[in-house]
Amino acid sequence: MLRHHPWIYSGAIQDVRGEPASGDTVEVFSRDGEWLGRGSYSAASQIRIRLWTWDPDEVVDRDYFARRLGGAIQTRLAALARLDSSCYREAYAESDGVPGVIVDRYNDLRVVQFLTAGAERWRGDILDTLVARGDCQGVFERSNVDVRELEGLPQRAGWLWGRNPQPREQVQERGLRFWVDVIHGHKTGHYLDQRDNRWAFGRLVTGGRVLNCFAYTGGFTLAALASGAQDVLSIESSAVALDLARDNVALNGLSLSGCRWLAGDVFAELRKLADHGDRFDAIILDPPRFAPTAAQASKAARGYKDINRLAFKLLQPGGLLLTFSCSGGVSPDLFQKIVADAALDAKVGATIIGWLGQPEDHPVSLAFPEGRYLKGLVCRVEND
């Protein structure tokens, strides 16, 4: 708290005076009566208070959100040339001083998420703030996520203002084009946080056979094909996402003859490939979140170890593994240990040649290390 960490857990609260409702703004005091901050109260969540401000003179009102969101959006506008993308994150919750609020930009459309009781309380004012800027043509909500249930909130999605999203929105990212489904797709439609990692992977691939696991709509598949990969196998549980991936390949004028598509469970399909003696020059593992909280890290570690062990077995000597965890409950050190144990079990030697993470539109406050959820390693299997 004194270090400006924005979360106060229920166990750290000695008493609550009055009867604040979920989402209400409350004043936080030390045991000695010293004023510490002002935050949103959540009666249902273990994170009982999320701090808006540590400044006693700063009022939490519509102007507060106009300032915070305006600053976050301006920072992204200043970085647009580096982002080289028409889709990016404009506001990232705690890291931008707006806990529970996500704002993603797709061309002239904003897609928003209100993830906490505090964000829900100020939902109307946040929407008014975004509309009043006059720099977008529509706002769509994608608050249909499990985390809202921890706040005692129902899931919700739908049109909020302006134009409705098209069934497919076309965006561009570092020279590639993508069809994005912001209405039904994962997260807000596109894995914005993997932008830099797709580009980095494209620079590493010079040809050969590539296996893209948890491929979704083919981001890493496109990066591999554009960089000269001759054969790319994409595995994804959703046949609908794979259809979009095929269309993304065609949209960029890349050859579908070099693509293979497999709708199925990645764990099961990796075992089949290993049993058949398949080998690849590069493998991407970008699984969904296995451990939302630290309490689930032990169970998640088994899943991460299993898929990484199988991937190591499928790599040619000198092959590359790009492996990721987006689980907030798995620390970077723990993830690296899991991958090291997986290589040991696979009986291969491997070297880390790169560390990957979130792009600059997903910043991490020094006071809030939990904002760093995406961890990635680039591993090279040693030659025999």
C-alpha positions in Angstrom: 0.0 0.0 0.0 2.7 2.5 1.0 4.6 1.4 -2.2 1.5 2.3 -4.2 0.5 -1.3 -4.9 -3.2 -1.0 -5.9 -4.6 -4.1 -4.3 -5.8 -4.6 -0.7 -6.9 -8.1 0.1 -9.7 -8.9 2.5 -7.4 -10.4 5.1 -5.5 -7.1 5.4 -8.6 -5.1 6.4 -9.2 -4.7 10.1 -12.7 -3.3 9.9 -15.1 -1.6 7.5 -17.1 1.3 8.8 -20.5 1.8 7.2 -22.0 -0.5 4.6 -20.3 0.3 1.3 -21.8 -1.4 -1.8 -19.7 -3.1 -4.4 -18.1 -0.5 -6.6 -18.4 2.3 -4.1 -15.4 4.6 -3.6 -14.0 4.2 -0.1 -11.3 5.9 2.0 -8.5 3.8 3.3 -6.8 4.5 6.6 -4.0 2.8 8.5 -4.5 1.3 11.9 -3.2 4.6 13.4 -5.7 6.6 11.5 -3.4 7.9 8.7 -5.2 8.4 5.4 -3.6 6.1 2.8 -5.7 6.2 -0.4 -9.0 6.1 -2.1 -10.3 3.0 -4.0 -13.2 0.9 -5.2 -14.8 -1.6 -2.8 -15.7 -5.1 -3.8 -17.7 -7.1 -1.3 -17.4 -10.4 -3.3 -13.7 -10.4 -4.3 -10.8 -11.5 -2.2 -9.2 -8.3 -3.6 -11.5 -6.2 -1.5 -10.2 -2.7 -2.5 -8.5 -1.5 -5.7 -6.9 1.9 -5.2 -7.7 4.7 -7.6 -5.5 7.3 -6.1 -3.0 8.0 -3.3 -3.5 11.7 -3.6 -5.9 13.0 -0.9 -6.8 16.0 -3.2 -7.7 13.8 -6.2 -11.5 13.3 -6.5 -12.7 10.1 -8.2 -15.3 11.4 -10.7 -15.9 11.6 -14.4 -13.0 14.0 -14.8 -10.7 11.5 -13.1 -11.4 8.9 -15.8 -11.1 11.6 -18.5 -7.6 12.4 -17.3 -6.4 8.8 -16.8 -7.9 7.4 -20.0 -6.8 10.5 -21.9 -3.2 10.1 -20.7 -3.2 6.4 -21.5 -4.5 6.9 -25.0 -2.1 9.8 -25.7 0.8 7.5 -24.8 -0.3 5.0 -27.3 -0.7 7.6 -30.0 2.8 8.8 -29.4 4.0 5.2 -29.9 2.0 4.3 -33.0 4.9 4.4 -35.4 6.7 1.8 -33.2 3.6 -0.3 -32.7 3.1 -0.4 -36.5 -0.5 -1.6 -36.1 -4.0 -0.5 -36.5 -5.0 -2.5 -33.5 -3.6 -2.0 -30.0 -4.4 -1.6 -26.3 -5.3 1.9 -25.4 -5.8 1.4 -21.6 -4.5 -1.4 -19.5 -6.2 -1.5 -16.1 -4.0 -1.0 -13.1 -0.9 -0.2 -15.2 -2.8 2.9 -16.5 -4.4 3.9 -13.2 -7.8 2.5 -14.1 -8.1 -0.9 -12.3 -10.5 -3.3 -14.1 -10.8 -1.2 -17.3 -9.5 -2.5 -20.6 -9.8 -0.5 -23.8 -8.6 -2.0 -27.1 -8.5 -0.2 -30.4 -9.4 -1.8 -33.8 -9.2 0.8 -36.5 -12.0 3.3 -35.7 -13.7 0.9 -33.2 -13.1 0.6 -29.4 -13.7 -2.7 -27.6 -14.0 -2.3 -23.8 -14.0 -4.6 -20.8 -15.2 -3.7 -17.3 -13.7 -6.5 -15.2 -14.3 -5.3 -11.6 -17.0 -3.8 -9.3 -15.3 -0.4 -9.5 -15.0 -0.4 -13.2 -18.7 -1.5 -13.4 -19.7 1.3 -11.1 -18.1 3.9 -13.4 -19.1 2.2 -16.6 -21.4 5.0 -17.9 -18.9 7.7 -17.2 -16.1 5.8 -18.8 -18.3 5.3 -21.9 -19.2 9.0 -22.0 -15.5 9.9 -21.7 -14.5 7.6 -24.6 -17.4 8.9 -26.8 -16.7 12.6 -26.0 -13.2 12.3 -27.4 -14.7 12.2 -30.8 -11.9 9.9 -32.2 -13.8 6.7 -32.8 -16.9 5.5 -34.6 -18.2 2.9 -32.2 -17.8 1.2 -28.8 -18.5 -2.5 -28.2 -18.3 -4.3 -24.9 -16.7 -7.7 -24.3 -17.2 -8.1 -20.5 -18.2 -11.8 -21.0 -15.2 -13.1 -19.0 -15.0 -15.4 -16.0 -13.2 -12.9 -13.8 -16.4 -10.8 -13.4 -17.9 -13.7 -11.5 -15.3 -13.3 -8.8 -16.6 -9.8 -8.4 -20.2 -10.9 -8.2 -21.0 -9.5 -11.6 -22.8 -11.2 -14.5 -21.0 -11.6 -17.8 -22.1 -9.1 -20.5 -21.3 -8.3 -24.1 -22.9 -6.1 -26.8 -23.1 -2.8 -28.6 -22.7 0.4 -26.5 -22.4 3.3 -28.9 -21.9 4.2 -32.6 -21.4 1.7 -35.3 -21.7 -2.0 -34.7 -18.7 -4.2 -35.4 -18.7 -6.1 -38.7 -18.6 -9.9 -38.4 -15.0 -9.5 -39.4 -12.9 -6.4 -39.0 -9.8 -6.1 -41.1 -6.7 -4.8 -39.3 -3.0 -4.5 -40.2 0.0 -5.4 -38.1 3.6 -5.0 -39.1 3.0 -5.5 -42.8 0.4 -8.4 -42.3 -3.3 -8.2 -42.5 -5.8 -10.0 -40.3 -9.5 -10.6 -40.1 -10.6 -10.2 -36.5 -13.9 -11.2 -34.9 -14.3 -8.7 -32.1 -17.9 -10.0 -31.4 -17.1 -13.6 -30.6 -13.3 -14.0 -30.7 -11.0 -14.7 -27.8 -10.2 -11.8 -25.5 -11.4 -8.8 -27.5 -10.8 -10.5 -30.9 -7.1 -10.6 -31.5 -4.0 -11.5 -29.4 -2.7 -8.0 -29.3 -0.1 -8.9 -26.7 1.7 -11.2 -29.1 2.3 -8.6 -31.7 6.0 -8.1 -31.0 6.6 -11.8 -30.5 5.0 -12.7 -33.9 7.4 -10.3 -35.5 10.4 -11.6 -33.6 9.5 -15.2 -34.6 9.3 -14.1 -38.2 12.9 -12.9 -38.0 14.0 -16.2 -36.5 12.4 -18.5 -39.1 14.3 -19.0 -42.4 12.4 -21.9 -43.7 11.8 -25.5 -42.8 8.8 -27.1 -41.0 6.9 -25.2 -38.3 4.3 -26.4 -35.8 2.0 -23.7 -34.4 0.1 -25.0 -31.3 -3.0 -23.2 -29.9 -2.9 -21.4 -33.3 -6.1 -19.5 -32.9 -6.5 -17.3 -36.0 -3.0 -18.0 -37.3 -0.9 -15.1 -36.1 2.3 -17.1 -35.8 1.4 -19.2 -38.9 1.3 -16.0 -41.0 4.6 -14.9 -39.5 6.2 -18.2 -40.4 4.9 -18.3 -43.9 5.9 -14.7 -44.6 9.4 -15.5 -43.5 9.8 -18.5 -45.8 8.6 -21.6 -43.9 7.8 -24.3 -46.4 5.4 -26.4 -44.2 3.3 -25.1 -41.3 1.0 -27.3 -39.3 -1.5 -25.3 -37.1 -3.3 -27.0 -34.3 -6.3 -25.3 -32.7 -9.3 -26.7 -30.8 -11.7 -24.3 -32.5 -12.6 -25.2 -36.1 -14.1 -21.7 -36.5 -10.8 -20.1 -35.5 -8.9 -22.3 -38.0 -11.3 -21.2 -40.8 -10.4 -17.6 -40.0 -6.7 -18.5 -40.0 -7.1 -20.0 -43.5 -8.7 -16.8 -44.6 -5.9 -14.7 -43.0 -3.4 -16.7 -45.1 -5.3 -16.0 -48.2 -5.8 -12.3 -47.3 -2.0 -11.9 -47.3 -1.5 -13.6 -50.6 0.4 -16.4 -48.9 0.3 -20.0 -50.3 -2.2 -22.3 -48.7 -0.3 -25.2 -50.2 2.3 -24.9 -47.4 -0.3 -25.1 -44.7 -1.8 -27.9 -42.8 -4.7 -27.5 -40.3 -5.7 -29.7 -37.5 -8.8 -29.0 -35.3 -8.2 -31.0 -32.0 -6.8 -31.1 -28.5 -3.2 -30.0 -28.6 -2.1 -32.4 -25.8 -3.5 -35.4 -27.6 -2.2 -34.3 -31.1 1.3 -33.7 -29.8 1.4 -37.2 -28.4 0.2 -38.6 -31.8 2.9 -36.6 -33.6 5.6 -37.9 -31.2 4.3 -41.5 -31.7 4.6 -41.1 -35.4 8.2 -39.8 -35.2 7.4 -36.3 -36.6 10.1 -33.6 -36.4 9.9 -29.8 -36.8 12.4 -27.0 -37.1 10.4 -24.6 -35.0 7.4 -25.0 -32.6 5.2 -22.4 -31.0 3.3 -23.1 -27.7 0.9 -20.3 -26.9 -1.7 -22.0 -24.6 -4.6 -20.4 -22.9 -4.3 -19.3 -19.2 -3.8 -22.4 -17.1 -3.4 -20.6 -13.7 -5.3 -17.4 -13.2 -4.1 -17.2 -9.6 -1.0 -18.4 -7.7 -3.2 -21.0 -5.8 -3.6 -22.8 -9.1 0.0 -22.7 -10.1 0.9 -26.3 -9.0 -1.8 -27.8 -11.2 -1.0 -25.5 -14.1 2.7 -26.5 -13.9 1.9 -30.0 -14.8 0.1 -28.9 -17.9 2.9 -26.6 -19.0 5.5 -29.2 -18.3 3.6 -31.8 -20.4 3.2 -29.7 -23.5 6.8 -28.4 -23.4 8.2 -32.0 -22.9 6.3 -33.2 -25.9 7.4 -30.2 -28.0 11.1 -30.8 -27.1 10.7 -34.4 -28.3 9.3 -33.1 -31.6 12.2 -30.7 -32.4 15.0 -31.4 -34.8 18.5 -30.8 -33.4 19.1 -27.1 -33.6 15.3 -26.5 -33.6 13.6 -23.6 -31.9 10.9 -23.6 -29.3 8.9 -20.4 -28.6 6.9 -21.2 -25.4 4.6 -18.9 -23.5 2.6 -18.7 -20.3 -0.1 -16.0 -19.9 -1.0 -17.3 -16.4 -0.8 -14.6 -13.8 -0.3 -17.3 -11.1 2.9 -18.6 -12.8 5.9 -16.3 -12.2 8.7 -15.9 -14.8 11.1 -17.9 -12.6 8.7 -20.7 -12.1 7.9 -20.9 -15.8 11.6 -21.1 -16.7 12.0 -23.9 -14.2 9.0 -25.8 -15.7 10.5 -25.5 -19.2 13.9 -26.6 -17.9 12.4 -29.7 -16.2 10.5 -30.5 -19.4 13.7 -30.5 -21.4 15.3 -32.8 -18.8 12.4 -35.2 -19.0 12.6 -35.1 -22.8 16.3 -36.0 -22.6 17.4 -33.0 -24.7 19.8 -30.3 -24.1 18.4 -26.8 -24.7 19.6 -23.2 -24.3 17.6 -20.0 -23.8 18.4 -17.6 -26.5 15.7 -15.0 -25.8 13.1 -13.8 -23.3 9.8 -12.5 -24.6 6.9 -10.7 -23.1 4.2 -8.0 -23.6 4.5 -5.1 -26.0 4.7 -1.5 -24.9 0.9 -1.0 -25.2 0.6 -3.5 -22.3 2.9 -1.7 -19.8 3.8 -3.0 -16.4 3.9 -0.5 -13.5 6.9 -0.9 -11.2 4.5 -0.8 -8.3 2.3 -3.5 -9.8 4.4 -6.5 -11.1 1.2 -8.5 -11.4 0.6 -6.6 -14.6 3.3 -8.7 -16.2 1.3 -11.8 -17.1 2.8 -12.8 -20.5 6.1 -14.7 -20.2 7.9 -16.3 -23.1 11.2 -18.1 -23.8 13.0 -18.8 -27.0 14.9 -22.1 -26.6 17.3 -23.8 -29.0 17.7 -27.6 -28.9 21.4 -28.5 -28.9 22.8 -30.4 -31.9 23.5 -34.1 -31.3 
